[in-house]
Amino acid sequence: MNMSFYNRRSFLKGTVGALAAASLSSGVANARSKLPKATDLRGLGGSGLQCSYLGIGTGVRGRGYGITEQTLKLSGEEYIRLLEHAYQQGIRYFDLADQYGSHNYMRVAMKRSVKRDQVMLLSKIWSREPEQVKRDIERIRKELDTDCIDLLLMHCVRGGEENWPQTLKPTMDVFSEAKEKGWIRAHGLSCHSLQALTQVEASDWIDVVLARINPFGSHMDGPPEIVAPLLKKIHDAGKGVIGMKILGEGDPNVVAKMEESFRFVAELGSIDAITIGFLSERELDDIVNRMG
């Protein structure tokens, strides 16, 4: 539900387009070399967290708890191997969520080859009820077999929750308490509403925000000319900013211009990291190679 991705048909089309573009101008390669590489380690604002610029999303087109493109189209072993492959390729940011059902796959990947102390684990909690959130945090830690979740977000804050700094304060207090206890290192929001996003800058509670951004306005909370300045203000306020929907949730028009989207997001200067969902090792390799 929350991760950009592209299908195999678009993958083949995009690869051909990229090769043609590369043959036309060496200037494109020179310009790209100045942009963040997929595996560059980046800090997330003042949160103290560090991760690779590119993160692997694990919730492509979610349709309910544990029902995503990954769980529908990949076997458990294929899913785990994809996570391991991302790590082998230098990805150090894994974007998980309770709603995706991805914790158990990640736990197995960490037992097999992914080094826990070398990656940032982001997860998200759907519930807004404080007591349920307490139970969810404890359960997620067990599912991941980790004492501390690096970054925990309230999942999908959207229309009807525009006044979240007030209405969701009891839930935010639970996150803050978990941070004080060392159960999480940082907290924030996954935003799906322009009104909710406008309140992030002024919130002392926000460490990191996950926001939708691409140059085409596809699957975003508002047009890029409105969202981009908001994200700059948020970043300038010392908060970490992670971009999602970079490929417009697989929008063919965005996928066909993916390098334009990568460049636009990178050149904003306010996006610390991005997350993209993948269904195969080949797709991931293609994006890593395109980003240098």
C-alpha positions as CSV (number, residue, x, y, z in Angstrom):
1,M,0.0,0.0,0.0
2,N,2.8,2.4,0.8
3,M,5.6,1.5,-1.5
4,S,6.5,2.5,-5.1
5,F,7.3,-0.4,-7.4
6,Y,7.3,-1.2,-11.1
7,N,6.2,-4.4,-12.8
8,R,8.3,-6.6,-15.0
9,R,6.9,-5.2,-18.3
10,S,7.8,-1.7,-17.2
11,F,11.1,-2.9,-16.0
12,L,12.1,-4.2,-19.4
13,K,10.8,-1.0,-21.1
14,G,12.7,1.2,-18.6
15,T,15.9,-0.7,-19.0
16,V,15.9,-0.3,-22.8
17,G,15.1,3.4,-22.4
18,A,18.0,3.8,-19.9
19,L,20.5,2.2,-22.2
20,A,19.4,4.4,-25.1
21,A,19.6,7.5,-23.0
22,A,23.1,6.5,-21.8
23,S,24.3,6.1,-25.4
24,L,23.1,9.6,-26.3
25,S,24.9,11.7,-23.8
26,S,27.8,11.3,-21.4
27,G,26.5,14.4,-19.6
28,V,23.7,12.4,-18.1
29,A,26.2,10.1,-16.4
30,N,28.2,13.1,-15.1
31,A,25.1,14.7,-13.7
32,R,24.1,11.4,-12.0
33,S,27.5,11.1,-10.4
34,K,26.7,14.1,-8.3
35,L,23.5,12.6,-6.9
36,P,23.2,10.2,-4.0
37,K,24.0,6.7,-4.7
38,A,21.7,3.9,-3.6
39,T,24.1,2.6,-1.0
40,D,25.3,6.0,0.3
41,L,24.9,6.2,4.1
42,R,22.8,9.2,5.1
43,G,21.7,10.7,8.4
44,L,18.0,11.2,9.1
45,G,17.8,14.8,10.3
46,G,18.6,15.1,14.0
47,S,17.3,11.6,14.9
48,G,20.7,10.1,15.2
49,L,19.8,7.4,12.7
50,Q,21.8,6.5,9.7
51,C,20.7,4.4,6.7
52,S,21.4,3.8,3.0
53,Y,19.8,6.4,0.7
54,L,17.7,3.6,-0.9
55,G,15.6,1.5,1.3
56,I,13.7,-1.7,0.3
57,G,10.0,-1.5,0.9
58,T,8.1,-4.6,1.9
59,G,4.5,-3.5,1.3
60,V,3.8,-3.2,-2.4
61,R,0.1,-2.5,-2.8
62,G,-1.1,-3.8,0.5
63,R,-4.7,-5.0,0.7
64,G,-5.1,-5.8,4.3
65,Y,-3.0,-7.3,7.1
66,G,-0.2,-9.4,5.6
67,I,-1.6,-9.2,2.0
68,T,0.8,-7.4,-0.3
69,E,2.3,-8.1,-3.7
70,Q,5.3,-9.7,-2.0
71,T,3.2,-12.1,0.0
72,L,0.9,-12.9,-2.9
73,K,3.6,-13.4,-5.6
74,L,6.6,-14.6,-3.7
75,S,7.1,-17.8,-1.6
76,G,8.5,-17.3,1.9
77,E,11.9,-18.4,0.7
78,E,11.9,-16.0,-2.2
79,Y,10.8,-13.1,0.1
80,I,13.6,-13.8,2.5
81,R,16.2,-14.2,-0.3
82,L,15.1,-10.8,-1.7
83,L,15.8,-9.2,1.7
84,E,19.1,-10.9,1.9
85,H,20.0,-9.9,-1.6
86,A,19.2,-6.2,-0.8
87,Y,21.6,-6.4,2.1
88,Q,24.3,-8.0,-0.1
89,Q,23.9,-5.1,-2.5
90,G,24.6,-2.6,0.2
91,I,21.0,-1.7,1.2
92,R,21.0,-0.8,4.9
93,Y,17.4,0.4,5.3
94,F,14.5,-2.0,5.5
95,D,11.0,-0.5,5.4
96,L,8.6,-2.8,7.3
97,A,5.1,-2.5,8.8
98,D,2.8,-4.4,11.0
99,Q,0.2,-4.2,8.3
100,Y,2.5,-5.8,5.7
101,G,3.2,-8.9,7.8
102,S,6.9,-8.5,6.9
103,H,8.5,-8.8,10.4
104,N,8.8,-12.5,10.4
105,Y,10.5,-12.6,7.0
106,M,13.0,-10.0,8.2
107,R,13.7,-11.9,11.4
108,V,14.7,-15.0,9.4
109,A,16.8,-12.9,7.0
110,M,18.7,-11.5,10.1
111,K,19.2,-14.9,11.5
112,R,20.7,-16.1,8.2
113,S,22.8,-13.3,6.9
114,V,21.6,-9.7,7.5
115,K,23.6,-8.2,10.3
116,R,21.2,-6.5,12.7
117,D,23.8,-3.9,13.9
118,Q,24.4,-2.8,10.3
119,V,20.8,-2.0,9.2
120,M,18.0,0.4,10.1
121,L,14.7,-1.2,10.7
122,L,11.7,1.0,10.2
123,S,8.3,-0.3,11.1
124,K,4.8,1.2,11.3
125,I,1.8,0.7,13.6
126,W,-1.7,1.0,12.3
127,S,-3.6,1.3,15.6
128,R,-4.2,4.6,17.3
129,E,-5.5,3.1,20.6
130,P,-2.8,3.6,23.2
131,E,-3.1,0.3,25.0
132,Q,-3.1,-1.6,21.7
133,V,-0.1,0.3,20.6
134,K,1.8,-0.8,23.7
135,R,0.9,-4.4,22.9
136,D,1.9,-3.9,19.3
137,I,5.3,-2.5,20.1
138,E,6.1,-5.5,22.4
139,R,4.8,-7.9,19.8
140,I,6.8,-6.4,16.9
141,R,10.0,-6.5,19.0
142,K,9.4,-10.2,19.5
143,E,8.6,-10.8,15.8
144,L,11.8,-9.1,14.8
145,D,13.7,-10.7,17.7
146,T,15.3,-7.4,18.5
147,D,15.4,-5.3,21.7
148,C,15.0,-2.0,19.9
149,I,13.2,-0.9,16.7
150,D,15.2,1.8,15.1
151,L,12.3,3.9,13.7
152,L,8.7,3.4,14.5
153,L,5.9,5.4,12.7
154,M,2.2,5.9,13.1
155,H,1.1,4.3,9.8
156,C,-0.9,6.2,7.2
157,V,-2.0,9.4,9.0
158,R,-4.5,10.8,6.6
159,G,-7.8,12.7,6.1
160,G,-9.8,13.0,9.3
161,E,-6.5,13.1,11.3
162,E,-5.4,16.6,10.3
163,N,-5.2,17.7,13.9
164,W,-3.1,14.7,14.9
165,P,-0.8,16.7,17.3
166,Q,-3.8,17.1,19.6
167,T,-6.1,14.1,18.8
168,L,-3.3,11.5,18.7
169,K,-1.3,12.8,21.7
170,P,-2.2,9.8,23.9
171,T,-0.8,7.5,21.2
172,M,2.2,9.7,20.7
173,D,2.9,9.5,24.5
174,V,3.1,5.7,24.2
175,F,5.7,6.1,21.4
176,S,7.7,8.6,23.6
177,E,7.6,6.3,26.6
178,A,8.9,3.4,24.4
179,K,11.7,5.7,23.2
180,E,12.6,6.5,26.8
181,K,12.8,2.8,27.6
182,G,15.0,2.1,24.7
183,W,12.5,0.0,22.8
184,I,12.6,2.4,19.9
185,R,15.2,4.9,18.8
186,A,13.1,7.4,17.0
187,H,9.4,8.0,16.1
188,G,7.3,9.9,13.6
189,L,4.5,9.7,11.0
190,S,3.8,8.1,7.6
191,C,1.8,10.9,6.0
192,H,-1.1,10.4,3.5
193,S,-2.7,13.8,3.9
194,L,-1.5,17.3,2.9
195,Q,-3.2,18.8,6.0
196,A,-1.4,16.3,8.3
197,L,1.9,17.0,6.6
198,T,1.5,20.8,7.1
199,Q,1.7,20.2,10.9
200,V,4.9,18.2,10.9
201,E,7.3,21.1,10.9
202,A,6.0,22.6,14.2
203,S,5.9,19.3,16.1
204,D,8.6,18.7,18.6
205,W,7.5,15.1,18.7
206,I,8.4,14.2,15.1
207,D,11.9,12.7,14.6
208,V,11.3,11.5,11.0
209,V,8.5,11.8,8.5
210,L,7.7,9.4,5.6
211,A,6.1,11.5,2.8
212,R,5.0,11.0,-0.8
213,I,7.1,12.8,-3.4
214,N,7.8,12.7,-7.1
215,P,7.9,15.4,-9.8
216,F,4.6,14.3,-11.4
217,G,2.1,14.5,-8.5
218,S,1.3,10.8,-8.9
219,H,-0.2,9.2,-5.7
220,M,0.9,12.3,-3.7
221,D,-0.8,14.3,-1.0
222,G,-0.7,17.4,-3.2
223,P,1.1,18.8,-6.2
224,P,4.9,18.8,-6.0
225,E,5.1,22.6,-6.1
226,I,3.2,22.6,-2.7
227,V,4.6,19.4,-1.1
228,A,8.3,20.1,-2.0
229,P,8.5,23.4,-0.1
230,L,6.8,21.8,2.9
231,L,9.4,19.0,3.0
232,K,12.2,21.6,2.9
233,K,10.7,23.4,5.9
234,I,10.4,20.1,7.7
235,H,14.0,19.2,6.9
236,D,15.3,22.7,7.8
237,A,13.6,22.2,11.2
238,G,16.0,19.3,11.9
239,K,13.6,16.4,11.2
240,G,14.5,13.4,9.0
241,V,12.6,13.2,5.8
242,I,12.1,9.9,3.9
243,G,10.5,10.0,0.4
244,M,8.1,7.3,-0.8
245,K,6.0,7.0,-4.0
246,I,9.1,8.0,-5.9
247,L,7.8,5.9,-8.8
248,G,4.1,6.8,-8.2
249,E,3.2,3.3,-6.9
250,G,4.1,1.8,-10.2
251,D,2.4,4.5,-12.3
252,P,3.6,3.7,-15.9
253,N,4.0,7.3,-16.7
254,V,6.3,7.8,-13.8
255,V,8.2,4.5,-14.3
256,A,8.9,5.5,-17.9
257,K,10.7,8.6,-16.5
258,M,12.1,7.1,-13.3
259,E,15.5,8.8,-13.7
260,E,13.8,12.1,-13.9
261,S,12.0,11.3,-10.7
262,F,15.2,10.2,-9.0
263,R,17.0,13.3,-10.0
264,F,14.1,15.6,-9.0
265,V,13.9,14.1,-5.5
266,A,17.7,14.1,-5.0
267,E,18.1,17.6,-6.1
268,L,15.5,18.9,-3.6
269,G,18.2,18.6,-1.0
270,S,15.6,17.8,1.7
271,I,15.1,14.1,1.2
272,D,17.5,12.1,3.4
273,A,16.5,8.7,2.0
274,I,13.9,7.0,-0.2
275,T,12.0,3.7,-0.1
276,I,11.0,1.6,-3.1
277,G,9.3,-1.8,-3.1
278,F,10.6,-4.7,-5.2
279,L,9.3,-8.0,-6.3
280,S,12.6,-9.5,-7.6
281,E,16.3,-9.3,-7.2
282,R,16.6,-8.2,-10.8
283,E,14.3,-5.2,-10.2
284,L,16.4,-4.1,-7.2
285,D,19.7,-4.5,-9.1
286,D,18.4,-2.4,-11.9
287,I,17.5,0.5,-9.6
288,V,20.8,0.3,-7.6
289,N,22.7,0.4,-10.9
290,R,20.7,3.3,-12.2
291,M,21.4,5.3,-9.1
292,G,25.1,4.5,-9.3
